[in-house]
């Protein structure tokens, strides 16, 4: 094992820890958010953190399938955030 792979492994572990901490902090904001807008932003941030964890998992395992999964989750997360925000603002999603 070379020094470069050891540094890469340490960096991946550090990144996993930081993104997981950000996910926990977003869950806390989701629970104690005083307004609906705070909760919508917390859900969107949780989707982004989940995408980050999936990408980090793909990097650590060395496969490319996780990147395709992260793109699909990103599209679904964007559409669901917009739909939920429209529902909160207008009361309906489709005009």
Gaussian input, Z-matrix of N, CA and C with variables (Angstrom, degrees):
# hf/3-21g

backbone

0 1
 N
 C     1     B1
 C     2     B2     1     A1
 N     3     B3     2     A2     1     D1
 C     4     B4     3     A3     2     D2
 C     5     B5     4     A4     3     D3
 N     6     B6     5     A5     4     D4
 C     7     B7     6     A6     5     D5
 C     8     B8     7     A7     6     D6
 N     9     B9     8     A8     7     D7
 C    10    B10     9     A9     8     D8
 C    11    B11    10    A10     9     D9
 N    12    B12    11    A11    10    D10
 C    13    B13    12    A12    11    D11
 C    14    B14    13    A13    12    D12
 N    15    B15    14    A14    13    D13
 C    16    B16    15    A15    14    D14
 C    17    B17    16    A16    15    D15
 N    18    B18    17    A17    16    D16
 C    19    B19    18    A18    17    D17
 C    20    B20    19    A19    18    D18
 N    21    B21    20    A20    19    D19
 C    22    B22    21    A21    20    D20
 C    23    B23    22    A22    21    D21
 N    24    B24    23    A23    22    D22
 C    25    B25    24    A24    23    D23
 C    26    B26    25    A25    24    D24
 N    27    B27    26    A26    25    D25
 C    28    B28    27    A27    26    D26
 C    29    B29    28    A28    27    D27
 N    30    B30    29    A29    28    D28
 C    31    B31    30    A30    29    D29
 C    32    B32    31    A31    30    D30
 N    33    B33    32    A32    31    D31
 C    34    B34    33    A33    32    D32
 C    35    B35    34    A34    33    D33
 N    36    B36    35    A35    34    D34
 C    37    B37    36    A36    35    D35
 C    38    B38    37    A37    36    D36
 N    39    B39    38    A38    37    D37
 C    40    B40    39    A39    38    D38
 C    41    B41    40    A40    39    D39
 N    42    B42    41    A41    40    D40
 C    43    B43    42    A42    41    D41
 C    44    B44    43    A43    42    D42
 N    45    B45    44    A44    43    D43
 C    46    B46    45    A45    44    D44
 C    47    B47    46    A46    45    D45
 N    48    B48    47    A47    46    D46
 C    49    B49    48    A48    47    D47
 C    50    B50    49    A49    48    D48
 N    51    B51    50    A50    49    D49
 C    52    B52    51    A51    50    D50
 C    53    B53    52    A52    51    D51
 N    54    B54    53    A53    52    D52
 C    55    B55    54    A54    53    D53
 C    56    B56    55    A55    54    D54
 N    57    B57    56    A56    55    D55
 C    58    B58    57    A57    56    D56
 C    59    B59    58    A58    57    D57
 N    60    B60    59    A59    58    D58
 C    61    B61    60    A60    59    D59
 C    62    B62    61    A61    60    D60
 N    63    B63    62    A62    61    D61
 C    64    B64    63    A63    62    D62
 C    65    B65    64    A64    63    D63
 N    66    B66    65    A65    64    D64
 C    67    B67    66    A66    65    D65
 C    68    B68    67    A67    66    D66
 N    69    B69    68    A68    67    D67
 C    70    B70    69    A69    68    D68
 C    71    B71    70    A70    69    D69
 N    72    B72    71    A71    70    D70
 C    73    B73    72    A72    71    D71
 C    74    B74    73    A73    72    D72
 N    75    B75    74    A74    73    D73
 C    76    B76    75    A75    74    D74
 C    77    B77    76    A76    75    D75
 N    78    B78    77    A77    76    D76
 C    79    B79    78    A78    77    D77
 C    80    B80    79    A79    78    D78
 N    81    B81    80    A80    79    D79
 C    82    B82    81    A81    80    D80
 C    83    B83    82    A82    81    D81
 N    84    B84    83    A83    82    D82
 C    85    B85    84    A84    83    D83
 C    86    B86    85    A85    84    D84
 N    87    B87    86    A86    85    D85
 C    88    B88    87    A87    86    D86
 C    89    B89    88    A88    87    D87
 N    90    B90    89    A89    88    D88
 C    91    B91    90    A90    89    D89
 C    92    B92    91    A91    90    D90
 N    93    B93    92    A92    91    D91
 C    94    B94    93    A93    92    D92
 C    95    B95    94    A94    93    D93
 N    96    B96    95    A95    94    D94
 C    97    B97    96    A96    95    D95
 C    98    B98    97    A97    96    D96
 N    99    B99    98    A98    97    D97
 C   100   B100    99    A99    98    D98
 C   101   B101   100   A100    99    D99
 N   102   B102   101   A101   100   D100
 C   103   B103   102   A102   101   D101
 C   104   B104   103   A103   102   D102
 N   105   B105   104   A104   103   D103
 C   106   B106   105   A105   104   D104
 C   107   B107   106   A106   105   D105
 N   108   B108   107   A107   106   D106
 C   109   B109   108   A108   107   D107
 C   110   B110   109   A109   108   D108
 N   111   B111   110   A110   109   D109
 C   112   B112   111   A111   110   D110
 C   113   B113   112   A112   111   D111
 N   114   B114   113   A113   112   D112
 C   115   B115   114   A114   113   D113
 C   116   B116   115   A115   114   D114
 N   117   B117   116   A116   115   D115
 C   118   B118   117   A117   116   D116
 C   119   B119   118   A118   117   D117
 N   120   B120   119   A119   118   D118
 C   121   B121   120   A120   119   D119
 C   122   B122   121   A121   120   D120
 N   123   B123   122   A122   121   D121
 C   124   B124   123   A123   122   D122
 C   125   B125   124   A124   123   D123
 N   126   B126   125   A125   124   D124
 C   127   B127   126   A126   125   D125
 C   128   B128   127   A127   126   D126
 N   129   B129   128   A128   127   D127
 C   130   B130   129   A129   128   D128
 C   131   B131   130   A130   129   D129
 N   132   B132   131   A131   130   D130
 C   133   B133   132   A132   131   D131
 C   134   B134   133   A133   132   D132
 N   135   B135   134   A134   133   D133
 C   136   B136   135   A135   134   D134
 C   137   B137   136   A136   135   D135
 N   138   B138   137   A137   136   D136
 C   139   B139   138   A138   137   D137
 C   140   B140   139   A139   138   D138
 N   141   B141   140   A140   139   D139
 C   142   B142   141   A141   140   D140
 C   143   B143   142   A142   141   D141
 N   144   B144   143   A143   142   D142
 C   145   B145   144   A144   143   D143
 C   146   B146   145   A145   144   D144
 N   147   B147   146   A146   145   D145
 C   148   B148   147   A147   146   D146
 C   149   B149   148   A148   147   D147
 N   150   B150   149   A149   148   D148
 C   151   B151   150   A150   149   D149
 C   152   B152   151   A151   150   D150
 N   153   B153   152   A152   151   D151
 C   154   B154   153   A153   152   D152
 C   155   B155   154   A154   153   D153
 N   156   B156   155   A155   154   D154
 C   157   B157   156   A156   155   D155
 C   158   B158   157   A157   156   D156
 N   159   B159   158   A158   157   D157
 C   160   B160   159   A159   158   D158
 C   161   B161   160   A160   159   D159
 N   162   B162   161   A161   160   D160
 C   163   B163   162   A162   161   D161
 C   164   B164   163   A163   162   D162
 N   165   B165   164   A164   163   D163
 C   166   B166   165   A165   164   D164
 C   167   B167   166   A166   165   D165
 N   168   B168   167   A167   166   D166
 C   169   B169   168   A168   167   D167
 C   170   B170   169   A169   168   D168
 N   171   B171   170   A170   169   D169
 C   172   B172   171   A171   170   D170
 C   173   B173   172   A172   171   D171
 N   174   B174   173   A173   172   D172
 C   175   B175   174   A174   173   D173
 C   176   B176   175   A175   174   D174
 N   177   B177   176   A176   175   D175
 C   178   B178   177   A177   176   D176
 C   179   B179   178   A178   177   D177
 N   180   B180   179   A179   178   D178
 C   181   B181   180   A180   179   D179
 C   182   B182   181   A181   180   D180
 N   183   B183   182   A182   181   D181
 C   184   B184   183   A183   182   D182
 C   185   B185   184   A184   183   D183
 N   186   B186   185   A185   184   D184
 C   187   B187   186   A186   185   D185
 C   188   B188   187   A187   186   D186
 N   189   B189   188   A188   187   D187
 C   190   B190   189   A189   188   D188
 C   191   B191   190   A190   189   D189
 N   192   B192   191   A191   190   D190
 C   193   B193   192   A192   191   D191
 C   194   B194   193   A193   192   D192
 N   195   B195   194   A194   193   D193
 C   196   B196   195   A195   194   D194
 C   197   B197   196   A196   195   D195
 N   198   B198   197   A197   196   D196
 C   199   B199   198   A198   197   D197
 C   200   B200   199   A199   198   D198
 N   201   B201   200   A200   199   D199
 C   202   B202   201   A201   200   D200
 C   203   B203   202   A202   201   D201
 N   204   B204   203   A203   202   D202
 C   205   B205   204   A204   203   D203
 C   206   B206   205   A205   204   D204
 N   207   B207   206   A206   205   D205
 C   208   B208   207   A207   206   D206
 C   209   B209   208   A208   207   D207
 N   210   B210   209   A209   208   D208
 C   211   B211   210   A210   209   D209
 C   212   B212   211   A211   210   D210
 N   213   B213   212   A212   211   D211
 C   214   B214   213   A213   212   D212
 C   215   B215   214   A214   213   D213
 N   216   B216   215   A215   214   D214
 C   217   B217   216   A216   215   D215
 C   218   B218   217   A217   216   D216
 N   219   B219   218   A218   217   D217
 C   220   B220   219   A219   218   D218
 C   221   B221   220   A220   219   D219
 N   222   B222   221   A221   220   D220
 C   223   B223   222   A222   221   D221
 C   224   B224   223   A223   222   D222
 N   225   B225   224   A224   223   D223
 C   226   B226   225   A225   224   D224
 C   227   B227   226   A226   225   D225
 N   228   B228   227   A227   226   D226
 C   229   B229   228   A228   227   D227
 C   230   B230   229   A229   228   D228
 N   231   B231   230   A230   229   D229
 C   232   B232   231   A231   230   D230
 C   233   B233   232   A232   231   D231
 N   234   B234   233   A233   232   D232
 C   235   B235   234   A234   233   D233
 C   236   B236   235   A235   234   D234
 N   237   B237   236   A236   235   D235
 C   238   B238   237   A237   236   D236
 C   239   B239   238   A238   237   D237
 N   240   B240   239   A239   238   D238
 C   241   B241   240   A240   239   D239
 C   242   B242   241   A241   240   D240
 N   243   B243   242   A242   241   D241
 C   244   B244   243   A243   242   D242
 C   245   B245   244   A244   243   D243
 N   246   B246   245   A245   244   D244
 C   247   B247   246   A246   245   D245
 C   248   B248   247   A247   246   D246
 N   249   B249   248   A248   247   D247
 C   250   B250   249   A249   248   D248
 C   251   B251   250   A250   249   D249
 N   252   B252   251   A251   250   D250
 C   253   B253   252   A252   251   D251
 C   254   B254   253   A253   252   D252
 N   255   B255   254   A254   253   D253
 C   256   B256   255   A255   254   D254
 C   257   B257   256   A256   255   D255
 N   258   B258   257   A257   256   D256
 C   259   B259   258   A258   257   D257
 C   260   B260   259   A259   258   D258
 N   261   B261   260   A260   259   D259
 C   262   B262   261   A261   260   D260
 C   263   B263   262   A262   261   D261
 N   264   B264   263   A263   262   D262
 C   265   B265   264   A264   263   D263
 C   266   B266   265   A265   264   D264
 N   267   B267   266   A266   265   D265
 C   268   B268   267   A267   266   D266
 C   269   B269   268   A268   267   D267
 N   270   B270   269   A269   268   D268
 C   271   B271   270   A270   269   D269
 C   272   B272   271   A271   270   D270
 N   273   B273   272   A272   271   D271
 C   274   B274   273   A273   272   D272
 C   275   B275   274   A274   273   D273
 N   276   B276   275   A275   274   D274
 C   277   B277   276   A276   275   D275
 C   278   B278   277   A277   276   D276
 N   279   B279   278   A278   277   D277
 C   280   B280   279   A279   278   D278
 C   281   B281   280   A280   279   D279
 N   282   B282   281   A281   280   D280
 C   283   B283   282   A282   281   D281
 C   284   B284   283   A283   282   D282

   B1=1.4479
   B2=1.5283
   B3=1.3106
   B4=1.4526
   B5=1.5211
   B6=1.3143
   B7=1.4607
   B8=1.5295
   B9=1.3227
   B10=1.4662
   B11=1.5249
   B12=1.3181
   B13=1.4678
   B14=1.5219
   B15=1.3188
   B16=1.4646
   B17=1.5203
   B18=1.3275
   B19=1.4679
   B20=1.5229
   B21=1.3322
   B22=1.4720
   B23=1.5295
   B24=1.3248
   B25=1.4633
   B26=1.5264
   B27=1.3217
   B28=1.4660
   B29=1.5244
   B30=1.3293
   B31=1.4683
   B32=1.5227
   B33=1.3328
   B34=1.4624
   B35=1.5268
   B36=1.3135
   B37=1.4647
   B38=1.5212
   B39=1.3232
   B40=1.4639
   B41=1.5277
   B42=1.3243
   B43=1.4687
   B44=1.5255
   B45=1.3389
   B46=1.4629
   B47=1.5285
   B48=1.3228
   B49=1.4582
   B50=1.5272
   B51=1.3190
   B52=1.4628
   B53=1.5311
   B54=1.3171
   B55=1.4642
   B56=1.5261
   B57=1.3203
   B58=1.4642
   B59=1.5218
   B60=1.3257
   B61=1.4673
   B62=1.5263
   B63=1.3280
   B64=1.4670
   B65=1.5226
   B66=1.3183
   B67=1.4728
   B68=1.5286
   B69=1.3095
   B70=1.4691
   B71=1.5189
   B72=1.3297
   B73=1.4671
   B74=1.5289
   B75=1.3295
   B76=1.4644
   B77=1.5221
   B78=1.3331
   B79=1.4681
   B80=1.5215
   B81=1.3128
   B82=1.4710
   B83=1.5186
   B84=1.3421
   B85=1.4722
   B86=1.5160
   B87=1.3232
   B88=1.4564
   B89=1.5180
   B90=1.3255
   B91=1.4584
   B92=1.5294
   B93=1.3342
   B94=1.4668
   B95=1.5222
   B96=1.3304
   B97=1.4598
   B98=1.5196
   B99=1.3348
   B100=1.4575
   B101=1.5377
   B102=1.3189
   B103=1.4617
   B104=1.5201
   B105=1.3260
   B106=1.4567
   B107=1.5287
   B108=1.3196
   B109=1.4581
   B110=1.5167
   B111=1.3309
   B112=1.4626
   B113=1.5229
   B114=1.3014
   B115=1.4657
   B116=1.5266
   B117=1.3354
   B118=1.4662
   B119=1.5216
   B120=1.3169
   B121=1.4566
   B122=1.5258
   B123=1.3257
   B124=1.4668
   B125=1.5273
   B126=1.3191
   B127=1.4687
   B128=1.5196
   B129=1.3264
   B130=1.4586
   B131=1.5286
   B132=1.3202
   B133=1.4643
   B134=1.5187
   B135=1.3245
   B136=1.4627
   B137=1.5254
   B138=1.3265
   B139=1.4647
   B140=1.5312
   B141=1.3265
   B142=1.4669
   B143=1.5254
   B144=1.3233
   B145=1.4628
   B146=1.5277
   B147=1.3228
   B148=1.4682
   B149=1.5270
   B150=1.3274
   B151=1.4643
   B152=1.5232
   B153=1.3254
   B154=1.4585
   B155=1.5180
   B156=1.3346
   B157=1.4642
   B158=1.5200
   B159=1.3195
   B160=1.4644
   B161=1.5277
   B162=1.3286
   B163=1.4611
   B164=1.5318
   B165=1.3303
   B166=1.4629
   B167=1.5317
   B168=1.3199
   B169=1.4577
   B170=1.5269
   B171=1.3330
   B172=1.4572
   B173=1.5162
   B174=1.3316
   B175=1.4642
   B176=1.5212
   B177=1.3373
   B178=1.4590
   B179=1.5304
   B180=1.3313
   B181=1.4617
   B182=1.5255
   B183=1.3184
   B184=1.4542
   B185=1.5116
   B186=1.3264
   B187=1.4667
   B188=1.5171
   B189=1.3178
   B190=1.4491
   B191=1.5177
   B192=1.3164
   B193=1.4681
   B194=1.5210
   B195=1.3191
   B196=1.4567
   B197=1.5248
   B198=1.3205
   B199=1.4555
   B200=1.5296
   B201=1.3065
   B202=1.4673
   B203=1.5228
   B204=1.3164
   B205=1.4651
   B206=1.5333
   B207=1.3263
   B208=1.4606
   B209=1.5277
   B210=1.3216
   B211=1.4696
   B212=1.5259
   B213=1.3085
   B214=1.4640
   B215=1.5256
   B216=1.3219
   B217=1.4656
   B218=1.5218
   B219=1.3377
   B220=1.4585
   B221=1.5308
   B222=1.3344
   B223=1.4674
   B224=1.5222
   B225=1.3106
   B226=1.4655
   B227=1.5255
   B228=1.3193
   B229=1.4659
   B230=1.5130
   B231=1.3312
   B232=1.4679
   B233=1.5218
   B234=1.3108
   B235=1.4659
   B236=1.5241
   B237=1.3171
   B238=1.4622
   B239=1.5219
   B240=1.3219
   B241=1.4636
   B242=1.5208
   B243=1.3172
   B244=1.4680
   B245=1.5231
   B246=1.3147
   B247=1.4657
   B248=1.5269
   B249=1.3180
   B250=1.4665
   B251=1.5218
   B252=1.3168
   B253=1.4714
   B254=1.5299
   B255=1.3251
   B256=1.4687
   B257=1.5201
   B258=1.3190
   B259=1.4607
   B260=1.5222
   B261=1.3057
   B262=1.4650
   B263=1.5241
   B264=1.3378
   B265=1.4620
   B266=1.5200
   B267=1.3393
   B268=1.4604
   B269=1.5156
   B270=1.3074
   B271=1.4576
   B272=1.5088
   B273=1.3479
   B274=1.4478
   B275=1.5207
   B276=1.3117
   B277=1.4592
   B278=1.5149
   B279=1.3240
   B280=1.4608
   B281=1.5255
   B282=1.3233
   B283=1.4690
   B284=1.4971
   A1=108.05
   A2=115.77
   A3=119.37
   A4=110.39
   A5=114.29
   A6=120.39
   A7=111.32
   A8=116.71
   A9=120.44
   A10=111.64
   A11=117.43
   A12=118.99
   A13=111.10
   A14=117.09
   A15=119.32
   A16=111.31
   A17=116.98
   A18=120.71
   A19=110.34
   A20=116.57
   A21=120.57
   A22=110.82
   A23=117.65
   A24=120.77
   A25=111.34
   A26=117.00
   A27=120.46
   A28=110.32
   A29=117.04
   A30=120.58
   A31=111.13
   A32=117.87
   A33=120.67
   A34=111.58
   A35=116.65
   A36=119.91
   A37=110.28
   A38=116.45
   A39=120.47
   A40=111.10
   A41=116.54
   A42=120.16
   A43=111.68
   A44=117.46
   A45=120.25
   A46=110.54
   A47=116.83
   A48=121.12
   A49=111.06
   A50=117.84
   A51=121.64
   A52=110.95
   A53=118.11
   A54=120.66
   A55=110.62
   A56=118.03
   A57=120.53
   A58=111.06
   A59=116.88
   A60=120.59
   A61=110.75
   A62=116.74
   A63=120.06
   A64=111.20
   A65=117.20
   A66=121.11
   A67=110.65
   A68=116.91
   A69=120.81
   A70=110.43
   A71=116.89
   A72=120.07
   A73=111.07
   A74=117.56
   A75=120.60
   A76=111.06
   A77=117.10
   A78=120.06
   A79=111.06
   A80=116.53
   A81=119.97
   A82=110.33
   A83=117.31
   A84=120.49
   A85=110.55
   A86=117.32
   A87=120.64
   A88=110.83
   A89=116.68
   A90=120.68
   A91=111.38
   A92=117.96
   A93=119.98
   A94=113.65
   A95=117.49
   A96=119.34
   A97=111.37
   A98=117.81
   A99=118.62
   A100=113.60
   A101=118.25
   A102=121.26
   A103=110.16
   A104=115.04
   A105=120.50
   A106=110.01
   A107=117.36
   A108=120.58
   A109=112.77
   A110=116.32
   A111=119.93
   A112=111.27
   A113=116.01
   A114=119.51
   A115=111.71
   A116=116.80
   A117=120.01
   A118=110.13
   A119=117.32
   A120=120.60
   A121=111.78
   A122=117.07
   A123=120.10
   A124=110.84
   A125=117.16
   A126=119.73
   A127=111.42
   A128=117.00
   A129=120.44
   A130=110.71
   A131=116.72
   A132=120.59
   A133=110.65
   A134=117.18
   A135=119.74
   A136=111.48
   A137=117.03
   A138=120.23
   A139=109.58
   A140=116.67
   A141=119.80
   A142=111.83
   A143=117.16
   A144=120.09
   A145=111.43
   A146=116.76
   A147=120.08
   A148=110.44
   A149=117.05
   A150=120.35
   A151=110.12
   A152=116.50
   A153=119.93
   A154=112.28
   A155=116.92
   A156=119.89
   A157=111.84
   A158=116.91
   A159=120.42
   A160=110.66
   A161=117.12
   A162=120.47
   A163=110.52
   A164=116.84
   A165=119.53
   A166=111.34
   A167=116.88
   A168=120.35
   A169=110.90
   A170=116.45
   A171=120.15
   A172=112.48
   A173=116.90
   A174=120.34
   A175=110.48
   A176=116.07
   A177=118.58
   A178=112.83
   A179=117.23
   A180=119.86
   A181=112.79
   A182=116.88
   A183=120.09
   A184=115.19
   A185=117.89
   A186=121.08
   A187=109.72
   A188=116.27
   A189=121.00
   A190=114.65
   A191=118.01
   A192=120.31
   A193=111.60
   A194=116.98
   A195=120.14
   A196=111.71
   A197=117.32
   A198=119.95
   A199=110.56
   A200=117.40
   A201=120.78
   A202=110.67
   A203=116.60
   A204=121.00
   A205=110.16
   A206=116.17
   A207=119.22
   A208=111.40
   A209=117.97
   A210=120.36
   A211=111.41
   A212=117.35
   A213=121.12
   A214=110.33
   A215=116.86
   A216=120.16
   A217=110.89
   A218=117.82
   A219=120.84
   A220=111.25
   A221=116.86
   A222=119.82
   A223=111.28
   A224=116.85
   A225=120.65
   A226=110.27
   A227=117.50
   A228=121.17
   A229=112.52
   A230=116.98
   A231=119.70
   A232=111.11
   A233=116.72
   A234=120.21
   A235=110.73
   A236=117.58
   A237=119.17
   A238=111.79
   A239=118.36
   A240=120.64
   A241=110.79
   A242=116.61
   A243=119.94
   A244=110.41
   A245=117.95
   A246=120.87
   A247=111.09
   A248=117.05
   A249=119.93
   A250=111.26
   A251=117.16
   A252=120.14
   A253=110.74
   A254=117.61
   A255=119.76
   A256=111.32
   A257=116.47
   A258=119.63
   A259=110.90
   A260=117.32
   A261=120.76
   A262=110.38
   A263=117.34
   A264=120.04
   A265=112.92
   A266=118.26
   A267=120.99
   A268=114.93
   A269=117.28
   A270=119.96
   A271=113.84
   A272=117.23
   A273=121.07
   A274=108.13
   A275=115.03
   A276=119.89
   A277=110.85
   A278=116.32
   A279=121.52
   A280=108.29
   A281=115.36
   A282=119.25
   A283=111.25
   D1=124.34
   D2=-177.69
   D3=-86.00
   D4=171.32
   D5=-179.85
   D6=-65.69
   D7=-35.13
   D8=-179.37
   D9=-65.61
   D10=-40.26
   D11=179.35
   D12=-71.47
   D13=-33.83
   D14=176.01
   D15=-65.25
   D16=-41.77
   D17=177.95
   D18=-65.49
   D19=-39.43
   D20=178.29
   D21=-63.78
   D22=-41.33
   D23=178.34
   D24=-64.34
   D25=-41.90
   D26=178.33
   D27=-65.29
   D28=-40.74
   D29=178.91
   D30=-64.74
   D31=-39.04
   D32=178.44
   D33=-65.96
   D34=-41.93
   D35=177.87
   D36=-63.09
   D37=-42.29
   D38=178.00
   D39=-62.62
   D40=-42.96
   D41=179.31
   D42=-65.79
   D43=-40.99
   D44=175.61
   D45=-58.15
   D46=-43.83
   D47=-179.13
   D48=-64.55
   D49=-44.47
   D50=-177.78
   D51=-66.39
   D52=-44.15
   D53=-179.63
   D54=-68.84
   D55=-36.99
   D56=176.22
   D57=-65.59
   D58=-37.96
   D59=175.87
   D60=-64.34
   D61=-40.47
   D62=176.85
   D63=-64.37
   D64=-35.93
   D65=177.36
   D66=-65.29
   D67=-42.37
   D68=178.37
   D69=-64.35
   D70=-41.08
   D71=179.11
   D72=-65.70
   D73=-35.08
   D74=176.27
   D75=-67.96
   D76=-37.06
   D77=176.49
   D78=-64.06
   D79=-38.60
   D80=177.13
   D81=-63.88
   D82=-43.01
   D83=177.83
   D84=-64.15
   D85=-34.31
   D86=178.51
   D87=-64.39
   D88=-39.35
   D89=-177.00
   D90=-76.75
   D91=-44.71
   D92=-173.72
   D93=-101.24
   D94=7.68
   D95=-178.94
   D96=-59.58
   D97=126.93
   D98=-175.38
   D99=-73.34
   D100=-24.30
   D101=-177.16
   D102=-123.22
   D103=164.38
   D104=179.69
   D105=-67.55
   D106=-36.12
   D107=178.62
   D108=-61.44
   D109=-37.23
   D110=176.08
   D111=-63.67
   D112=-38.24
   D113=179.85
   D114=-70.28
   D115=-36.92
   D116=176.88
   D117=-64.05
   D118=-44.86
   D119=178.32
   D120=-65.08
   D121=-35.27
   D122=177.24
   D123=-65.61
   D124=-40.97
   D125=177.04
   D126=-64.02
   D127=-41.58
   D128=178.19
   D129=-64.35
   D130=-39.94
   D131=177.93
   D132=-66.65
   D133=-35.88
   D134=177.41
   D135=-65.66
   D136=-35.82
   D137=176.24
   D138=-64.51
   D139=-44.23
   D140=178.81
   D141=-63.78
   D142=-39.76
   D143=177.31
   D144=-65.85
   D145=-38.17
   D146=177.11
   D147=-64.66
   D148=-39.19
   D149=176.34
   D150=-63.20
   D151=-41.34
   D152=177.51
   D153=-61.75
   D154=-41.32
   D155=177.92
   D156=-65.28
   D157=-38.61
   D158=179.08
   D159=-66.37
   D160=-41.84
   D161=178.08
   D162=-64.47
   D163=-42.18
   D164=177.59
   D165=-63.04
   D166=-37.16
   D167=176.53
   D168=-64.24
   D169=-40.19
   D170=176.82
   D171=-64.51
   D172=-38.38
   D173=177.62
   D174=-66.66
   D175=-43.22
   D176=-176.97
   D177=-68.80
   D178=-32.06
   D179=179.60
   D180=-91.12
   D181=-14.34
   D182=177.09
   D183=75.42
   D184=25.75
   D185=178.21
   D186=-115.36
   D187=156.56
   D188=-177.39
   D189=-97.50
   D190=-7.99
   D191=-176.42
   D192=-66.68
   D193=-29.87
   D194=-178.50
   D195=-67.78
   D196=-27.95
   D197=179.17
   D198=-70.74
   D199=-37.07
   D200=176.06
   D201=-67.19
   D202=-39.72
   D203=177.39
   D204=-63.06
   D205=-39.77
   D206=-179.61
   D207=-66.48
   D208=-34.52
   D209=176.23
   D210=-65.69
   D211=-41.17
   D212=178.72
   D213=-65.02
   D214=-44.13
   D215=178.90
   D216=-65.03
   D217=-35.09
   D218=177.75
   D219=-64.04
   D220=-41.47
   D221=178.14
   D222=-65.98
   D223=-43.88
   D224=179.55
   D225=-65.64
   D226=-40.52
   D227=179.05
   D228=-64.02
   D229=-40.65
   D230=178.82
   D231=-65.11
   D232=-46.77
   D233=-178.88
   D234=-64.16
   D235=-40.53
   D236=-179.14
   D237=-69.84
   D238=-34.39
   D239=177.00
   D240=-66.06
   D241=-44.20
   D242=178.69
   D243=-64.64
   D244=-42.03
   D245=-179.77
   D246=-64.74
   D247=-42.43
   D248=179.86
   D249=-67.16
   D250=-39.06
   D251=178.10
   D252=-65.88
   D253=-40.88
   D254=177.34
   D255=-65.75
   D256=-37.05
   D257=178.40
   D258=-64.74
   D259=-40.95
   D260=-179.78
   D261=-68.14
   D262=-39.89
   D263=-177.10
   D264=-75.92
   D265=-42.06
   D266=-171.70
   D267=-110.48
   D268=-19.70
   D269=-178.67
   D270=92.44
   D271=-10.18
   D272=175.39
   D273=-143.29
   D274=162.08
   D275=-178.10
   D276=-99.58
   D277=-43.67
   D278=-177.65
   D279=-103.79
   D280=130.26
   D281=-178.98
   D282=-84.24

